[in-house]
Amino acid sequence: MRIRATAAVSFGALALAGLAVPAAQAAPSDGGTGDTRITKVVVDGDNKVPVSTNAAKTISISVTATDDSGIKSAEHFTLTGPDYGFEMTGTPTCKKVNATTSTCTASVKVDPRTDYFSNKNAGTWYVDAWIDAADGDFVWKEKAGSFHFQRVSKLTVNATPEPVKKGKTITVTGSLTRANWETLKFGGYGAQSVQLQYKKKGSTKWSTLKTVKTTSTGGLKTTVKATADGNYRYTFVGNTTTAAVTAASDFVDVK
């Protein structure tokens, strides 16, 4: 992801990469001619793109469009986000769904180890798309779709003592951290609501016991009464900037 402090440098990065922005695609507003329409945009299958600190990530984008004459092709998709986040895909490949509709797909690789990431880039990103129809019609749409560009998170859990007598207190600790793209390390994620869940031995169903807030450094600590053998885990639902995560469970033997 060639992200820079200013938009001007972002476009310079594209020139260095040999990617040209079509003149019409650089237009600041939506446009088009005829009856070409974009009907669906999907990014990475679920519109969530979690990125860690030590591995490249390929982002796939699919744009479905329709025209009475059929779809001919698509220009590079442009991705824009917070803090001047900017990226452009390779040339899309369009595959017919039927005589009037096609889905055009393309991808772009990002790597926190070599790209200029800012933690402020995490959040809601948008897909701008240009689609050409077979009869010369076209559509250019800014913010044709959106997705969450997220920092990967990690979550731990430890329930003690093990074993424990029935009715006694179990202390459940843990830690919630997330990727820091600027340092390429993980740091504590404070003031976040995390659910403590329990699954009785022999059951397949998890139940939420309580919600616990992380400390300023991402720490977790709470207590529960021991009732029966079972597993404990913490789970974080995630948000626009940070991916959801569930800790590996910890089993407690109750005597």
Disulfide bonds with the S-S distance in Angstrom:
Cys94-Cys104 2.07
